Amino acid sequence: MKKSDALYLSAREASAELAISPATLYAYVSRGLIRSEPSPDSRSHRYRAEDVRGLKDRRAPSPEPRGLRNFDADLPVMDSAIATITEQGPIYRGVNCVELAEKDTLEHTATLLWDVTGVDPFAPDNCPHVSAEMRAIAEAARRAAPIDRTIAVFALAASADPRAFTRAPDGRAMVGGRMLRLLVATMLNAEPSADPLHQQVARIWTPDNKHAPDLIRRALVLLADHELNASTFTTRCAASTGLNLYDAIIAGLAALKGPKHGGAGVLASRLVRTLVDNDVGPVIRERVALGERFAGFGHGVYKKGDPRAMSLLDALTRAGAPRKFTREVPERIAEATGEFVNIDYALAVLVHALRMPPGSELALFAMARSVGWIAHASEQLQHGKLIRPRARYVGPAPGRGGTTNSL
């Protein structure tokens, strides 16, 4: 089976999955509930697996309302041409990001996700303008966490960019290039530069490791987008109100800080530090006995392991990182808990192996994911519609009259 086949089902497979006849399947397609397209051989049609399984889940009886579930990764909530998730890893506009990370840069990944062909967002002269106010804020926040400093600087950045409110797709891509360079420079406490972004990070945070530029490049590509995660959906909601791209990305940065999202990498780094001078087995046994979870393990989408994490850990092994962290810890935790490694743990191992500054896990995540945020914000602005979901009301029934019982 080709990797792309995981996205699709044949008519027979789709009908079997839903326990329906082919005629009913075609009816679902005609009603727009399942997307269909010709197979590569043009002799048959294939059907989107996520649509089939989402429909199957909606039709199945459930002990609790969908709206109350903590996580329901199989239910698509909007159409997007940017990315999707498969067991082989995220797909960026038809390209598997794990394969892309073998050689490509974050800049090239950005042009792919932004669907840019007519302009070059990373031309040498497309650097951001940093106003005196922005410099003052950056200097005042020099000792702050990189993500907090960036939020503060970005709050003034749109007013310093005369083309921040452009509606042209190519114009938004050029804004995106300036934004990405500004974001990376601000997080590094450096001047904006047209140098490759992964080289800028390596030069400032880990200048003495010859493997650092390539490892950082790989990590940035792997993290560039992950469909509608919490920070991306937050960014889309903000953009749907008509905000400029700078302000929409502030929303994403704030959402990313949460310990259940980008902050999980920081928690995974604590695990790595705990294991530096301790044997793996006793630490894992003690935590399992106490019922503690392991940050960086388990994933709502990747039930058998995160391909992004495996790609990065493999590269770290080849670069000479301790096998204790790239191999032994993931294997022992999976054996003890049934939970497999995810990208947060791999990112923590990267930071440890390269001796990067504390907290750089979250900063690297933000640098990379800002590419996806820009793609999603631009797509949302192009749609021009406000995201306004409804809540499933589970409160008291109407008609109580607003009175309270007295005894």
N, C-alpha and C positions, 0 to 999 in steps of 0.2 A: 504493500500500500504506500503510495506517495504521501509525503507530509501534508500536502494541501488537501488530501482526501479527508482528513479529520474534520475539515470544515463542512463537508457535504455528506449527504446520504443518497443512495439510489432510491428510486421509487419503491422498490421492494423493501429496502431497509427502513425507509420513512413510514411506510404503511404498517410494517411489523412493529415498529417502535410505538406507534399510536394505536395499534390493534384496530385498524380501519381498512376499508377496501380502497383500491386505487382510485375509484370514482370519488370517494369522500376526500382523499388526498388532493385531487385536482380541484375539488370545490373549495378547500381551504386555501389553495393557491390563488384561485380566482377572487377570493374575498380579501386577499392581501395578508393573510395570517402566516403564510409560509412563502419565503422567497424561493424562486426557481430560476434556473438558467441552463442553457445548453451545456452538455458535457463537452470536454475537449474534442471528442471524436464526432460531435454534432449529430450522433445517431440517437441520443436519448437526452433526458434532462436530469439534473441533479438538484438536491434540495438542501437548504441551509440547515445544518444540524442543530444550531442554537435555536432556530425558530421551531423546529420539530419538538425539541426537548422542552422548550419553554411552554409550548402549547400543551404538551403532555402533562407538565407539572400543574398548569392552570386547571386542567380538566380533572386532576386527581383529587379525591377528598382529602381534606387537611384538618387536623385537630385544632389548629389555631389559624386566625386570619393571616393572610400573607403579610399585611402591613405591620404585624407585630413581630415578625421574624427578625432576628438580629442581623442575619446575613443571608441573602438570597442571590448568589452569584449567577444563577442560571437564567434569570429573568431579564432580558433586555428592556431598557426603558426609553431608548431613543435611537434613531438611525444616525450612523456616523460612518464616513469613508476613511477614517484615520487609522484605526487599529482594532484588532480583536485578539482574543486569547485562545490558544490551543494547548494541548498537552505537550506539544513540542516547543512551546514558548510563544510570546507575543508576536503578532504579525503586523508589521508597519506597512500599510498600503500594499499588501501582497507579498512583502519580503519578511522572512523570518529574522527576528532581531538577533538571535544567537548566531546565525550565519553572517549577518551584517557586522557583528562585533568582531569578527575575525580580522578584518582589515580596515574598516571604515572609521571615520571620525564623527564626533558629535555634530560638527558643522554639516557634513554630508547627510547625516541622519535628519537634521533639521530641514534641509531642502526637500528631503523625501516626505517627511511628515507634513510639511507646509505646502506640499504639492507645487513647488516653485520650478519653473523652467525658463521664464523670460528675463529674470534678473538674478543678480548674485548678492544675497543678503550679507555675505561675508567678504565682499570686496574690501581691499585695504583702506579705502577712504570712507567706508560706512561705519565710522566709529561714533559713539555717543557723545553728545555735548554735556559736560559736567558743569553746572552753574556754580557760582560762588556759594549759594545757599546749600546746594547739595554737598559741596566740599566741606562746608562747616559742619553739617550734620554727620557726614562720614567721619570726620576727625573727632567730633565729640563722642561718637559711638565706637571709636576705634577698639576699645577693649570689650565691647558688647559681643554677644554671640553673632556669628556671621549672618544668620537668617534674620535676626532682629535689626541689625545694622542695615541690611538690604531693604527690609520693609520701610524703614525710616527714609532712606534715600529715594526709593521708588515713589514715595508719596509726593515728592517734588519733581520727579523726572518728566512727567507728561508735560508740565508747564515749560520745561526747558527744551522740549522737542517740538518744533513748529509743525511737524508732520505726524504728530501722535494720533490725530483723529482722522487720518485718511480712511476712506471707505474702499479704495481700490485694492484688490487682492495682492498685486505686486507691491503696492505701497505698504500694506500691512506686513508683508514678508521682510521688507527693508527695515521697518520698525522693529520687527522681531530680531533681526541681526544685531541692531544697536542695543536692544534690551538684553540680549544674551551676553554680549560683551560687557555691558555695564554691570549685570548681575554677578558675573564671575569676578570682575575686578573688585567690586565692592566686598564680596565675600573674602577675597584674598588681601584686602587692604592695599590694593595696588592701583596703578593707573590703567584705564582701558587700553587694550592692545589688540592689534590685528593678528598676533601670533596664534597658532593653533591652541585651542582652549586647554586640551590635556597637557600640552607642554607648559603653559602658564602655571597650571596647578602644580605640576611636578617640580618646576623650577623654584617655586616659592615654598612649598610644603614638604618636599622630600628631594632636595637637590642632589644628594649623594648616592641615590640608588639608580643604577643603569636600567633596571627593569620598570621603574616607576612610570615613565611616560606611556608605555604600551599598556600596562595594567590599568592605569587610570582611564586611558582612551576606551578600553574594552568596557570598563564598568559604566562609564558615561553613556555609551551606546545602549547597553543592556537596560539602563534605567530610564531611557528617554520618554517612554510612554507605557501605560498599562491600562488602556481603555478607560472606563469610567470609575476609577478609584475615588476615594473621598475628596482628595484635593482637586482632582480634575473636574469632578462634578460641581464642586464649589466654585471653581473658576468659570465653568460654563454658566452656572446660575448668575454669577456676578456679571459676566459679559452680556447675558441676555437682557440685562437692564439698560444696555447701551453704553456701558463704560468703555473707556479706551483700554488698550492692551496692558499698559503699565498698571492701572488700578485693578484690572481683573487678575493679574498675576499676584498682586498683594494678597488677594483672597486665597489663592492657592498656597502661598507661602505660609499664611497663618494656619490653614488646615493641616499642612504637612507636619507642623510641629508636634502634633498629638502623639502620645506614646503608642497608640494603636496603629499609627501610620508611619511616617518617616522617623519618628522618635524611637521606633523599635530597633533601629540600627544602633542607637546609643545604648539601649538595654542589652543588646547582643554583645556589644563591646565590653560591658561589665562582666558578662559570662566569660569572654575570652581572657580578660585580665585575671579573673578568679582561677582559671585553669593554667595560667603561665607557670606557677610554682607548685602546682598540685597535680597529683595523679588523676587521670580522667575518671577511672572507675568509681572510686569512693565518692567523689563529688556528685556524679550522676545518680548513684544509688541513694545518697542522702536526699537529694532533691526529689527524686521519684517517690521515695518513702514519705516525704512531707507533702506530696501532692502538688509540688511547684511546677509551673510551666517553664519551658526553656525559650527565651527570646531568640528569634531567628529560626524557629522550627515550627512546621505546620503551616498550611496555607489553605484558604477557602476555595481556591481554584485548582491548585496543583496537588492532587491527592498523592502522587507518587514521587514528589520532589520537584523543585523549581528548576527548570532547565537553565535559567539565567544564573542561578547560584552554582550549578554544576559546571557551567562554562567558565565562570570566574575562578572557582576553586581549582579546576584543572589547570588554568593558566598560572595561578599562583604556585601550584605544585611544580610545574615546569620551570618557574623562575626561582625555585629553591626555597619557598616558604615552608615552615615546619609542617611535616605530614601529620603531626599531632593534631593540628587545627584543620588542615585541608582534607584529611582522611579519617583519622581515628575518632575525633569528636562527633562528626556527622554520623558515622557508622554506629557508634555506641549509643548515641541518643536515639537514633531510629530504632535500634534493637530494643531499647528500654521503654520507649514510649509509643512507637508506631508512627511518630511524626518525623517527616523528612525535612531536610535543610531548605531554607528559602534565601532570597537575595539579601535580607537584612544581616544574616549571619555571615554570608560571604563578604559583604561590604565591611563588616567588623573585622574579619580576618585580613582584608586588604589594608585597612587603616593600621592594624597592629603590625603587619609584616613590613609596611613601608615607613613605620614610625611617624605617622602623620599626627598633627595636633589633635588633642581631645575635642570631640564634637565635630570633627570633619566628616564623619559619616553622614550626618544630616545635611551638611553643606554640599557634599558631593551629590547627594540625592536631589537636593534642590536645584543645583546647576543643571543636572541632567533632565529632571522632570519639567523644568521650565520650558524646554523645547516642546514637550507634549501639551503643556498648558497653552502655549501660544497657538499651537495647531487647533486645539479645541475651542479656544476663545475666538479665533478667527473664523472657524466654521460656524460657531454660534452667531457671531455678528453677521455673517453672510446670510444665515437663515432669517435673521431679523425678528425672531419670535421670543417672547418672554417665557421663561420656564416657570410654570405655576402649577406644581402638583397639588393634588387634593389629599387631605388626611382622612383616614378611616376612623370615624367617630366611635369611641367605645365608652363614652361618659354616660351620665344618667340620662334616662329617657326624658324627652321634653314633656312639659305640662306639670312640673312639680310646683310651679307658682313662686319659686324663690323663697319659700318659707322653710324654717327649720323646726324640728320637733322640740317641744319644751316639756320637761318632766316636773 
